[in-house]
Amino acid sequence: MSDAQPKSSAAAKKPHEPWIIRTYAGFGDAPQANERFHANLKAGQRGLSIAFDLPTQNGYDPDAPVARGEVGGAGVSICHWQDMERLFDGIPLGSINTSMTINATAPFLLALYLVVAEKHGVPWTELRGTTQNDLLKEFVARGTSIFQPELSLRLSTDLIRFSVERVPNWNPINCCGYHYMESGAGPAEEIGYAFGNALLILDALRPQLTRDAFEQTVRRISFFINSGIELVPEICKVRAYFKLWSELCLSEYGIADVAFRAGCQVRSLTLTEQQPEVNIIRIAYEALPVVISAAARVNALQLPGFREALALPDQAEQTLSLRTQQILMHETDLARYGDIFEGSKVIEKLTDETVARAKEIAYRLRDAGYTRAISIVSSELTRQLAERQRRLECGEITQVGVNAFLGEIGLTAPPRDLVDHAAQMKAERERIEAIREWRSTRDQPNVARAREALERAAATEGPLMEATIDLARAGGTVGEWTATLEKVGRGRYTPEILSAGANVPRLNVPAAGRRIRIALGKAGLDGHINAVKLLAHACMQAGMEVVLAGFKQTPQQMVETALQEDVDLLAISSLAGAHMTIARETLELLKSRGAGAIPLVMGGIIPEHDRQPLIDLGVKAVFTPKDSNLGEIVGQIAALGNR
């Protein structure tokens, strides 16, 4: 039989399966995502990795104005315990391993999960999984931070403390190296930033716990790492992760034999819109370093879709990612052998060098403290990202299909438009109606009391997780949880986009010809700002005056910035699929304010087939992932600004 299926779709990892196979999935509402989960489990997946939509990640309910166009788009929309219950319909919480990519709102989403387990009679002690719960990398790379650094650190550590005491088999934090590498970091920097963050977290927790509880906490810390295509450096990076973590736990905390536990997704930064078929090979090669040696093998692995640079993966792409792992696990016989690199002079030398450099970086962040570390890492990532772009454009790095071996392959058709905009807007309206009905039918006085208790806990240094769970039980929503904490935490916090100390290398961009004034920012709730950072520096080096409008902006905020700053041109980045909505609203606002002559340009993860519709709306230039040459982009922007 060509496609044998396991008898139990939610079985635990089998003895002959050396790591957990996952795919990152979630879209629409809970029933839609649940259907995808069941399909992936039937195809051989062994754990769930949940993608939440951007409103959920940023602490908004579907009816928040800023959520318009993004509800259920880049993940599943989850607001309250009934949503969470529907998400796991037919999936036994006591036997599945669930990873949640959730950070600023992690306490509330974990609370919803615990409440659902409670309602189904599953003891919390049986739950296994992970909340990402890493805010430092959100401030510098991924952008779904909400609260001030001090409150963010408190929420993160409180979740860890509670989980260790009450949900002992749960991994309460994934300290992420992944996003640093996606933002330009090298192997040593990825490890150093991740371990520096882990030390800062543990140092904050240590005074709050008994010796035994603290040791258990150290052993529960897990990591989420990246795996790139440079095979030898990446193999050494993984080995350095394993070696250095046990060393740090012993030297800093006196705790011996601590296992390095990690999940991994391979690098998305290398995936290209050009020749997308080649991404299949890239993904397979990138999976090798984290599983090839038994002495340095991750606990769980998820692979992206090969057309991720163009659109969110469909079911077929996710199945191909699963099959890639299954071939690697079952056909290559990797699991039969031990440490195949033991004694290799090349591997051991580079591993030791990576360890030494990563340790230096980790200690530097620890000495700086949590808030200062955010600024340091942000500045260094900007420099590293720009340096990678410079090397790519001058040919020091070869990327097939981008700066060498050009031309389409033509084996696969471009992905169909996975986003039916009319259907998405209809689904969004249904989610808005559903959340309003939920609020109208629950016990409102009980919710109000729970929110008051959460506010008191936050204001008086009380236990936040306990109050968060009470709000979840009462039927509170993710937007209400966030709004309650905003009252105590001085509102929402926006970290700086650019740092004066970034020391960015000179990029190959043409001179603008005159002092063009450009407003540049990100609209929508996606917080990835790598492209905005690069473009801002490129425009400044071209002689333009850049006004940074910020990120996670509404069209109204972007237009207001453009008018207040009297700019010549408005540039908006959009990565989460809401570009048509953003463009339409921005152009209408410019026209209504008498500023229709200001050119609007847009870029980001915009499918090629949406280029012409955006132009037809009135956008003057559209840059898709295929437009990877910064000099050409800056040249087009300068030409528009000089008209």
N, C-alpha and C positions, 0 to 999 in steps of 0.2 A: 504494500500500500504506500503511495507516494507521500501522504500527508498525515501520518499517524498523530493522534492527539492524546495528551495525557488524560487519564480518567478524572482527575480532580483539577479543576481550573485554578484553585487557590491553594495548591499544595505548597508546603514549605520546600526550601532548597533540598534537593536530593543529594545523597552521598557522592554521586558521580558528577555533580554540578558544582564546580569550585567557586562560582560567584553567582549572584542573583542577576537574572536578566530582566531589565526594565525598558520601558519606553516612556518618554515624557508626554503626557496626554491630558487633555481636558479642553472642552469648548462648549459654547452654548449654555444651556441650563443643566441642572443635575441629571434628569433622565437621559439627555443626549450623551453626556459624558459617561454615564453609567453604561450605556450601550457600547461605547467605544472600549471601556474597561473590559467588559465581558468578551468582546471580540479579541482583544489583545491577549487576555488570559487563555482563551481557547487556542490561540495561535502559539502558545508556549511561553508567554511571559510569566515570571515567577514573583513579581512584586509590582506594586503600583507607584508611579511617580506622577503626582497631581500638578497640573498647570492650572493655576487660578487666573481669572481674568484680571485686567489691570485695575478696575474699580475695587475689586476685593483686595488686591495687594496694597492698594493705596488708601484703604479704609473708607470707601464710599459705597453707599447703597445705589442700586440702579437708577433711582430717580434723582440723584444729584446732578445738577446741570453740567458739571465738569465731566461726568461719565458718558455724556452723549456720544453715540457712535462707537463706544468701546465695550458695551455690556456683552459678555459672552464671546468676545472677539478673539483675544489671544489666550483664552483659557476659560474655565468654567466659572460661572457666576454663583457664588455662595454667600448667603446673607445671614442665615439663622439655622437653628438645629434641624428643622424639617428639611431644608435644602441638603444638609449634610447627610441626613438619613436617606434621602432619595438617591444621593450620589453613590451610596454603598448598598443599594437594594440588591439582595441576592449574593452579596459578598461577605463572608464571615469575618468580622473584625478580629476575632480571636486567633485566626490562623494566617491572615494576609499580612504582608510587610508593606507598610504604607509610608512613602516619602512625600512630604509636602514642601514644595518650593514656595515658602511663605516666610516673610521676615518681619516687617514692622507690625503686621497684624497677626503674627504667629500665636501670641497668647490666646487671642479670641478664637482662631480657627482650631487650635488644639482643644480649647474648651468645648467647642461644638462637637468635636470628635469624641471627647470623653463623655459628654452628655448623651450622645447617641449610643455609645457602648453601654452606658448606665441603663438606658431605656430598654436595651435588648439583653440585659442580664449578663454582659461580658465584663468580668472583673478588669479593672485598669491594670492589674499586674500581668494580665495576659497580652496586653497590647504591645505590638512591636512596630517600630517605624522611626521616622525622623521628621522633626521640624527644622528647616534650614536655620532660621533664627539668628542670622549673622548680619548685623547692621553696619559694621564698619565698611564692608565691601559695597553696601548699598549707597553709602555716602560718596564713595569715590568712583564707582564703576557702573552700578546697575540702576540706581536712582529711585528705588521705591521706599526710601526712608520717609518718615512722617514727622517724628518728634525730634526735639533737641538731642544732641549726643548724650547728655547726662541722663535724661529720661529713657532714651533708647537703650543705654547700657543697663539701666535698672530693670526695664522690662525683660530684656534678654536674660539677665542673671536670675531674675525671679522665676522665670519659666524653668530654667535649669534646676534651681533649688527645689521647686515643687515636683518636677518630674523625677528627680533622683529619690525623693522621699515617697512619692505616691504612685509613680508610673515607672518602676525600676528597670523595665526592659526597653524603655523608649530612649532613643538618642535625642536629647533635648536641643542640640545645636550641631550644625554642620559648619565648621569654620571653613570658609571657601577660599581655595586658591584659584579655582576655575576662572572667576571673573577678572582676576588680575592678568592672567595670561591672555584672555580675550581683549584686554585693554592695552596690550603691548609688552607685558612683563616677560622676562626670561625665566628659565627654570629656578635659579636661586632666588629671584625676587618673588616668584609665585609662592615658594615655600616660606620665605622669610616673612612676607606679609601675612600669610595664613597663620604661621606659628606665633608671630608677634601679637596678632589678635587673640589667639588662644591663651597666651600668657596674661594679657590684659584682663581677659574674662576670668580666668582662674584666680588671679591676684585679687580681683574684686570680690569673688565668692569666698575666698579662704577665711576671712574673719567672721563670716556668717555661719560657718558649719563646724561640726565636730570633726575630729581627725578622721574617724571612720567614714563619715558622710563626705568629707572632702576627697578622700581617696576614691570612693565610689564615683564621685563626680569626675575626677580626672580620668577614670577608666571609661566613663560614658561619653567623653568628648569624641566626636567623630568629625570627619573632614569630607569636603567635596572638591575633587581635584580635576585638573585638565589633563589632556593627553594630546600632544601635538604630533606632527608628522616627522620631525627630525629624530629618527629612531634612537640613535645612541644617546644624545643628550636627554631624551625623554625617558629612556630606560634608567639612566643614572638618576634622573630627577625622582622617579618613583622609589628607587632604592634609598635615595637620600631622605625622602619623606619618612620611610620606615625606620631608618637608622637614627635620624636626629630626634624624632619625637620621643622614643624610649630614653634617649640620652637626656633630653631636657626634663622629662618627668622625674628621672632619678636625681639629676644634679640640682634642680630648682625646688623640688617638693619631697625628695626622699622616697619616692614611690617606684619600686622596681617592677620590671617585667610588664610594662604597660604596652598593650598591643596598639599599633597604628591601625585605625579602622576608617575606611574611606569608601565613598561611592565616587563614580567618575562619569562625566560625559566628555566625549572627545571634542576637539577644538572646532568651533563653528567659524572662527575668523578666517580659516583657510578655505572655506566653501565659497565657490564662485558662481555667479550667474552665467559667466562664459563657460562653455563646455560643461554643463552640469553633470553629464555622464561620468566625468573624471572624478567627481566628488564621491562616487561609489567606491572607487579605489582609495581615495584619500581617507575616507571613514574607516575602511577595513585596516589600512596601515596604522592609523592613529589608535585603533583599539589594541594593537599588539603590545605596546610598552607596559600597559597596566595589568596584563594577564600572563605575559610570556614566561615569567619566572615565579615559581611557587613561593620564594622568599619575599617577594614584593608584588603581591597580587591584591587588587582591590576587592572589596566585599560585594559591590554591585556596580553594574555598568549599564549605561544607556547611550544609544547612538542616535544622532539626528537624522532627519530625512535628507536625501541627497539634493533636493531642490529647495533647501531651507533659505537660500539667499533670494529666492523668488517668492515664496509663499509658505504658509504653514503646511506641514506634511499632511497628506491625506492618509486614509487607511492603508492603501497599497504601499506607500512609502514607509509607514511604520512597520508593516509586515516585513518588508525587505530589510529594515534595520534589525528586526528580530532574527530573521534568517541569517544575516551576517554574523550575529553573535552565536547562533546555534551551530553554524559551520565551524567557527573558531573554537567553540567549546567541545563539540562532539566529533569533528572530523580531523582536526589537526593533532589530536592526542597530546595537547599541551599538559593536561592534568596528570599524565603518567609520569612526569619527570619533576625532579626537584629543582634546585637553584642552578640553572644551566650556565650562569655567568660567574659562579664562585671561582675565584682565582684568576679572573681575567684582569690583566694589568691595565688595559685601556678603561674598562668599566670601573674598576675599583679606584683608579686615580681620579677620574672625572667625578665619580660619586663623592669622594672625599673633598674635592675642591668645591663641589656644589654645597655640601654640608657646611663647610667653613664659611662660605659667603652667606648662606641662608641664616646661619646662627648669628652672624654679625648684624644682619638686617633685623631679625626678630628682636634682639636685645635693644637695638636702636629705637624701635617702635615702643617697646616696653618702657624704656627710660623716658620717652617723650610724653607718655600718658595717652589716654584714649582720644581726647579731643584734638590734641596736637598731632597725633598719628594720622588722623583723617587728612589734615592739610599736607603732611609729608608725603603720604602715599599718592594723593591726588596729583601733586606736583610732579612726582617721579614718573607716574604712569603717563602723564601728558608728554613728557620728554621721550619716554620709551616708545610710545605709540607713534610720535612724529618721526623718530629715528627709523622705525620699521618702514613707515611710508616712504621716507627718503631713500632707503636702501632698495625698496621695491621699484621705485620709479627710475632709479639710476641703474638698475640691473644687477645690483649686488646680491639680491635675492631673486631666484627664478620661480615664477609661479605660472605653471602651464595654463595656457589659454588667456592669460592676463598680460604678461610682458614677454612671453616666448611661446613658440609653437601655437600660433593663433589660428583662428578659423573654427567654425562650428563643426561638430561631429555628426549630429543629425540622427543619432540612434533613438532619442526620445523626443517626443513632442513637448513644447512648453506646457507647464501645468495649466489645466483649465482654471478659470477664475473660481477659486474655492469660496469666495465671498459673494454670495448673492445679496447685493446691498439692500434690495427691497425686502428680502426675507429676513435679513439681519435687523433691519429697522422694525419690522413686524415683531420679531422675537424680543427686541429690546422693549417695545411697548408692552408686550405681554409680561415681561419681567417687572416693569414699573407697576403695572396693574396688580401683579401678584404681591409685591412688597407692600403696596398700600393696603391691600386686603388683609395681609398678615398683621399689619400694625392695627387695623381696625377691629380685629377679632380676638386679639390676645388680651390678657389681664393687664391693662395699662397701669393701674396703681402698683402692681407688683414689679413691672419694668421700671417705673419711676423710682421705687425704693432701691432696686438693685443698682440703678445708675448713681443715685446719691451715695450708696455705700462704696461704689467704686471710686467716686470722686473723693470721698473722705480718705480712703486707703491711699490714694495717690498723693493727697495733700499732706498726709501724716506719716509717710514712710511705712504704711501698713502693707500686708501681704496682698499683692496685686492679682495673683492667679486665682486665689480663692474667691475674691470679689468678681473676677472676670467669669468664672464658672457659674456663679450665682446669676449673673446677668444673662449668660447663655441659657441656663435652665428656665429663666423667666420669659424667654422669647425675644431677648434683645437682638439687635442686628449689628453687623460689623460697622456700619456707619455711626450708630449710636455709641458703640464702644469707643470708637476713635474720637468722636466729638466730645465725649465726656472727658477723655484724657487731655484733649486739646485745651480745655478750660484750665487745667492745672499746669500743663506743660508749655504755656506761652505760645499757643497756636502751632501752626505748621512751620517746620524749619526747612530752609532751602540752602544747601551748601553752595559754596562758590563753584562756578564752572571752570574758571581759569585761575592759575596761580602765577603771580609775578615772578616767582623763583623757579619756574619750570625749565628755564634754559633750553628752549626748543631749538633744534638744529635748523639751519637754513633750508627751506623747501624750494623746489624748482617751480616758481610761479612767476608769471609776467607782471610787469609794472602796470598799475591801474590807469595811469595817465593823469588822474587828478584825485583829489581827496574825496572819494566817494564815501558817503555816510550810509552804512548798511545796518539794519536791525536784524539780528540773528538769534534764533531760539528754537525751542522744541514745543510743538503743540501736541496735545493729547497726554495721556498718562504714562506712556512708556518713558523711562528715565535714562536709557542708555545714551550717553552724550559723547561717545568717542568721535563720531563724525562731526559733531558740532565743534568740539575742541579743535580738531584738525583744520576745519574750514575757517574757524575764527583766526587761528594763527596764520594760515595761508593768506587770508584777506589782509591781515595787518602787515604781513611781510610784503604784500603787493602795494602797500601804501594807502589802503582804505582805513577809514575810521569805523571801528566795529562797536556797535551798541548791543550788549548782550541782554536779550529780553528774558532770559531764564529758561527753565525747562518745566515740563508739565503745565504749560500755559494754555489758557483758553484762547480761541480766536479773538475774543474781546480784549483780552490782555495784550495779545500781540499787536493788534491794531492800535490800542491806546499808547503802547510804547513807541510805535512808528510815528504817531502824530505828535506826541510830546517831544520826541527827540528830533523831529523834522528831518527824517531820513530820506535818502534818494531811492532806497530799495528795501524791500522786506523779504527775508529768506526764512523759510520754515522747514524744519526737519520733522518727519513723521515716520514712525516705525511699526505701528501696531494695527494698520489696516483702516484707520479712520481718515485717510488723506482726502477722500472725496468730500466728506462732510466738512472737514477743516477748511479745504479750499473754497467750497461754496460759501460758507459762513464768513470767511475772511474777506472774500471779494465783495460780498453784499455789504459788509460793515464798512469797508473802505469807500465804496460808492455812496453809502448813506451819509458818511461824514465828509463828503466832498473831496475825498482823496483817491478817487479811482485811477488817477494817473500814476500813483506809486506802483512800480512793477512788483509783482509777487513771483518769487521762485520757490520751488519745493524740491525736496530730496528725501531719500531714506529707503526703506523697504517698500518701494512702490513697484508693483508689477508692470512690465513693459506695456501690456495691453491697456493700462490706465494712463499712459503718457498722453495720448491724443485726446481722450476725454477731458483731462485736466487742462490741456492747451485750449480746447474748445470752450471751457468754462471761463478762460481769461488768464490762466497762469502763464507767465512769459517764458519760463524754462523749467524743465522737469529732469531731475537727475535720479536715475534708478541705480541699483547695484552694479549694473554694467558700466556705469560712468565712474571708473576708479582712478582716473588721472586728475589729481588736484589742480595741476597747472591749467588743463583745459577747462575745468569747472570755473576756476577763478577768472579765466579769460572771458568766458561767456557772461559771468556776472558783471565784470568790468564793462563789457560792451553794452549791456543793458543800462548800467549806471551812467554811462557817458552819452546816452541818447538825449 
